[in-house]
Amino acid sequence: MYAKTLLVGAVAALAAVNTAPCDMLTEVTKLTPLISDPNVAKCSTQEESGGFALIPPSGLPTPDQYKKMCVSDACKKVIEAVASKNPGDYDLTVGSVTLNVKQLVSNFPTECAKYTTPATTAPAPTTTAPAPSSGPAPSSSAPAPTGQTTPAPTGQSTPAPTKAQC
């Protein structure tokens, strides 16, 4: 209830000073359905975001807040939900706080990349054989054939081994 009251007040304040070239009321209206998203409230806690709040806005997150938000499932879902609203590139001012919602959404992946370690890839195994050593070259002085022939097989089979020997 408190958040709804603040949002209504924010919409009224923006409508009263809406002299910028963009339609701030439309921008705030895009975000109004998020007020019922439980992830918005969860992402606004100290534990999940380090105190960052979207409604009412607390400005862009600090580096410490980004660090917490980037590992929070609730905050990731909030950023995805806000991005799905296709926010305009405008500064929304509520009281003394200004927040560019599009900048929040577009900065999130870049900021999170600073605080997450990329997965490491193991090197691919090598399948090449080692290079031959530079030992002596093979000689070509093999004995010449004697003219004897090897006898043809007799048709008898050799029994299979029954015991292994080491």
C-alpha positions as a LaTeX table, in Angstrom:
\begin{tabular}{lrrr}
\hline
Residue & $x$ (\AA) & $y$ (\AA) & $z$ (\AA) \\
\hline
Met1 & 0.00 & 0.00 & 0.00 \\
Tyr2 & 2.82 & 2.40 & 0.91 \\
Ala3 & 4.56 & 1.80 & $-2.42$ \\
Lys4 & 1.32 & 2.40 & $-4.35$ \\
Thr5 & 0.81 & 5.71 & $-2.58$ \\
Leu6 & 4.33 & 6.78 & $-3.43$ \\
Leu7 & 3.91 & 5.79 & $-7.06$ \\
Val8 & 0.65 & 7.69 & $-7.38$ \\
Gly9 & 2.37 & 10.71 & $-5.82$ \\
Ala10 & 5.27 & 10.32 & $-8.21$ \\
Val11 & 2.96 & 10.16 & $-11.21$ \\
Ala12 & 1.13 & 13.27 & $-10.03$ \\
Ala13 & 4.39 & 15.14 & $-9.45$ \\
Leu14 & 5.69 & 14.19 & $-12.87$ \\
Ala15 & 2.45 & 15.13 & $-14.55$ \\
Ala16 & 2.54 & 18.54 & $-12.89$ \\
Val17 & 6.04 & 19.34 & $-14.17$ \\
Asn18 & 5.84 & 17.55 & $-17.48$ \\
Thr19 & 7.40 & 20.19 & $-19.70$ \\
Ala20 & 10.17 & 18.00 & $-21.14$ \\
Pro21 & 9.98 & 16.81 & $-24.75$ \\
Cys22 & 9.19 & 13.28 & $-23.59$ \\
Asp23 & 5.94 & 12.16 & $-22.04$ \\
Met24 & 7.08 & 11.36 & $-18.51$ \\
Leu25 & 3.59 & 10.34 & $-17.48$ \\
Thr26 & 3.66 & 7.63 & $-20.15$ \\
Glu27 & 7.06 & 6.47 & $-18.91$ \\
Val28 & 5.87 & 6.20 & $-15.32$ \\
Thr29 & 2.64 & 4.54 & $-16.43$ \\
Lys30 & 4.68 & 1.83 & $-18.19$ \\
Leu31 & 6.26 & 0.94 & $-14.84$ \\
Thr32 & 3.07 & 1.07 & $-12.75$ \\
Pro33 & 2.17 & $-2.65$ & $-13.24$ \\
Leu34 & 5.50 & $-3.58$ & $-11.64$ \\
Ile35 & 4.24 & $-2.34$ & $-8.30$ \\
Ser36 & 2.44 & $-5.66$ & $-7.77$ \\
Asp37 & 5.50 & $-7.72$ & $-8.74$ \\
Pro38 & 6.81 & $-9.32$ & $-5.53$ \\
Asn39 & 10.33 & $-9.22$ & $-6.95$ \\
Val40 & 10.30 & $-5.40$ & $-6.85$ \\
Ala41 & 9.78 & $-5.40$ & $-3.08$ \\
Lys42 & 12.29 & $-8.21$ & $-2.58$ \\
Cys43 & 14.91 & $-6.48$ & $-4.75$ \\
Ser44 & 14.51 & $-3.32$ & $-2.68$ \\
Thr45 & 15.82 & $-4.99$ & 0.49 \\
Gln46 & 19.28 & $-4.41$ & 1.92 \\
Glu47 & 20.05 & $-8.12$ & 1.58 \\
Glu48 & 19.14 & $-8.38$ & $-2.12$ \\
Ser49 & 20.27 & $-5.01$ & $-3.47$ \\
Gly50 & 22.20 & $-3.20$ & $-0.79$ \\
Gly51 & 19.36 & $-0.71$ & $-0.47$ \\
Phe52 & 18.65 & 0.12 & $-4.13$ \\
Ala53 & 14.98 & 0.87 & $-4.75$ \\
Leu54 & 13.13 & 1.19 & $-8.04$ \\
Ile55 & 9.88 & 2.42 & $-6.48$ \\
Pro56 & 10.37 & 5.09 & $-5.26$ \\
Pro57 & 13.61 & 5.48 & $-7.16$ \\
Ser58 & 16.87 & 5.84 & $-5.31$ \\
Gly59 & 18.93 & 6.77 & $-8.38$ \\
Leu60 & 21.23 & 4.44 & $-10.27$ \\
Pro61 & 22.75 & 1.68 & $-8.13$ \\
Thr62 & 26.17 & 2.17 & $-6.58$ \\
Pro63 & 28.92 & $-0.35$ & $-7.39$ \\
Asp64 & 28.22 & $-2.17$ & $-4.10$ \\
Gln65 & 24.51 & $-2.28$ & $-4.91$ \\
Tyr66 & 25.19 & $-3.63$ & $-8.41$ \\
Lys67 & 27.40 & $-6.31$ & $-6.89$ \\
Lys68 & 24.50 & $-7.54$ & $-4.73$ \\
Met69 & 21.85 & $-7.09$ & $-7.42$ \\
Cys70 & 23.82 & $-9.09$ & $-9.97$ \\
Val71 & 23.61 & $-12.24$ & $-7.86$ \\
Ser72 & 20.00 & $-11.71$ & $-6.79$ \\
Asp73 & 17.40 & $-13.66$ & $-8.77$ \\
Ala74 & 14.73 & $-11.17$ & $-7.66$ \\
Cys75 & 16.72 & $-8.19$ & $-8.94$ \\
Lys76 & 17.53 & $-9.91$ & $-12.23$ \\
Lys77 & 13.80 & $-10.56$ & $-12.72$ \\
Val78 & 13.01 & $-6.92$ & $-11.94$ \\
Ile79 & 15.52 & $-5.70$ & $-14.52$ \\
Glu80 & 14.07 & $-8.13$ & $-17.10$ \\
Ala81 & 10.54 & $-6.93$ & $-16.30$ \\
Val82 & 11.57 & $-3.28$ & $-16.61$ \\
Ala83 & 13.37 & $-3.99$ & $-19.90$ \\
Ser84 & 10.22 & $-5.66$ & $-21.26$ \\
Lys85 & 8.42 & $-2.32$ & $-20.79$ \\
Asn86 & 10.86 & $-0.73$ & $-23.27$ \\
Pro87 & 11.59 & 2.37 & $-21.19$ \\
Gly88 & 12.50 & 5.59 & $-22.94$ \\
Asp89 & 15.85 & 7.28 & $-22.49$ \\
Tyr90 & 14.62 & 9.93 & $-20.07$ \\
Asp91 & 15.50 & 11.08 & $-16.58$ \\
Leu92 & 12.56 & 10.49 & $-14.27$ \\
Thr93 & 12.71 & 12.79 & $-11.26$ \\
Val94 & 10.77 & 12.03 & $-8.10$ \\
Gly95 & 11.44 & 14.57 & $-5.37$ \\
Ser96 & 15.17 & 15.14 & $-5.39$ \\
Val97 & 16.05 & 11.78 & $-6.96$ \\
Thr98 & 16.57 & 11.29 & $-10.68$ \\
Leu99 & 16.66 & 7.89 & $-12.37$ \\
Asn100 & 17.15 & 7.09 & $-16.03$ \\
Val101 & 15.35 & 3.75 & $-16.23$ \\
Lys102 & 16.71 & 2.90 & $-19.68$ \\
Gln103 & 20.24 & 3.52 & $-18.41$ \\
Leu104 & 19.56 & 1.25 & $-15.42$ \\
Val105 & 18.45 & $-1.56$ & $-17.74$ \\
Ser106 & 21.22 & $-1.12$ & $-20.31$ \\
Asn107 & 23.98 & $-0.80$ & $-17.67$ \\
Phe108 & 22.96 & $-3.93$ & $-15.78$ \\
Pro109 & 24.72 & $-6.57$ & $-17.94$ \\
Thr110 & 27.90 & $-4.49$ & $-18.20$ \\
Glu111 & 27.99 & $-3.79$ & $-14.48$ \\
Cys112 & 27.31 & $-7.43$ & $-13.62$ \\
Ala113 & 30.13 & $-8.57$ & $-15.90$ \\
Lys114 & 32.52 & $-6.69$ & $-13.59$ \\
Tyr115 & 31.48 & $-8.78$ & $-10.61$ \\
Thr116 & 31.12 & $-12.24$ & $-12.08$ \\
Thr117 & 33.95 & $-14.46$ & $-13.15$ \\
Pro118 & 33.68 & $-15.99$ & $-16.59$ \\
Ala119 & 33.68 & $-19.74$ & $-16.84$ \\
Thr120 & 37.10 & $-21.08$ & $-17.64$ \\
Thr121 & 37.57 & $-23.45$ & $-20.50$ \\
Ala122 & 39.95 & $-26.34$ & $-20.11$ \\
Pro123 & 42.49 & $-26.64$ & $-22.91$ \\
Ala124 & 41.58 & $-29.15$ & $-25.57$ \\
Pro125 & 43.58 & $-32.38$ & $-25.35$ \\
Thr126 & 46.27 & $-32.75$ & $-27.94$ \\
Thr127 & 46.18 & $-35.78$ & $-30.18$ \\
Thr128 & 49.40 & $-35.32$ & $-32.06$ \\
Ala129 & 52.15 & $-37.86$ & $-31.57$ \\
Pro130 & 55.49 & $-36.64$ & $-30.28$ \\
Ala131 & 58.02 & $-35.70$ & $-32.90$ \\
Pro132 & 60.62 & $-38.39$ & $-33.62$ \\
Ser133 & 63.91 & $-37.93$ & $-31.88$ \\
Ser134 & 67.01 & $-37.14$ & $-33.83$ \\
Gly135 & 68.53 & $-40.60$ & $-33.26$ \\
Pro136 & 70.53 & $-42.58$ & $-35.80$ \\
Ala137 & 68.98 & $-43.04$ & $-39.18$ \\
Pro138 & 67.83 & $-46.58$ & $-40.03$ \\
Ser139 & 70.41 & $-48.57$ & $-41.92$ \\
Ser140 & 69.74 & $-50.23$ & $-45.20$ \\
Ser141 & 72.05 & $-53.17$ & $-44.57$ \\
Ala142 & 69.35 & $-55.77$ & $-43.88$ \\
Pro143 & 70.30 & $-59.34$ & $-44.77$ \\
Ala144 & 69.33 & $-60.42$ & $-48.22$ \\
Pro145 & 66.67 & $-63.13$ & $-48.61$ \\
Thr146 & 68.07 & $-66.68$ & $-48.74$ \\
Gly147 & 65.57 & $-68.11$ & $-51.13$ \\
Gln148 & 63.92 & $-70.33$ & $-48.51$ \\
Thr149 & 60.15 & $-70.24$ & $-48.33$ \\
Thr150 & 57.93 & $-70.39$ & $-45.30$ \\
Pro151 & 55.84 & $-73.57$ & $-45.13$ \\
Ala152 & 52.10 & $-73.24$ & $-45.80$ \\
Pro153 & 49.71 & $-73.60$ & $-42.84$ \\
Thr154 & 48.72 & $-77.17$ & $-42.04$ \\
Gly155 & 45.13 & $-76.49$ & $-41.02$ \\
Gln156 & 45.74 & $-77.28$ & $-37.36$ \\
Ser157 & 44.44 & $-74.68$ & $-34.93$ \\
Thr158 & 46.40 & $-73.25$ & $-32.05$ \\
Pro159 & 44.72 & $-73.69$ & $-28.67$ \\
Ala160 & 43.60 & $-70.52$ & $-26.84$ \\
Pro161 & 45.64 & $-69.55$ & $-23.80$ \\
Thr162 & 44.21 & $-70.63$ & $-20.46$ \\
Lys163 & 46.48 & $-68.69$ & $-18.17$ \\
Ala164 & 48.10 & $-65.28$ & $-18.38$ \\
Gln165 & 51.78 & $-65.02$ & $-17.72$ \\
Cys166 & 53.56 & $-61.92$ & $-16.60$ \\
\hline
\end{tabular}
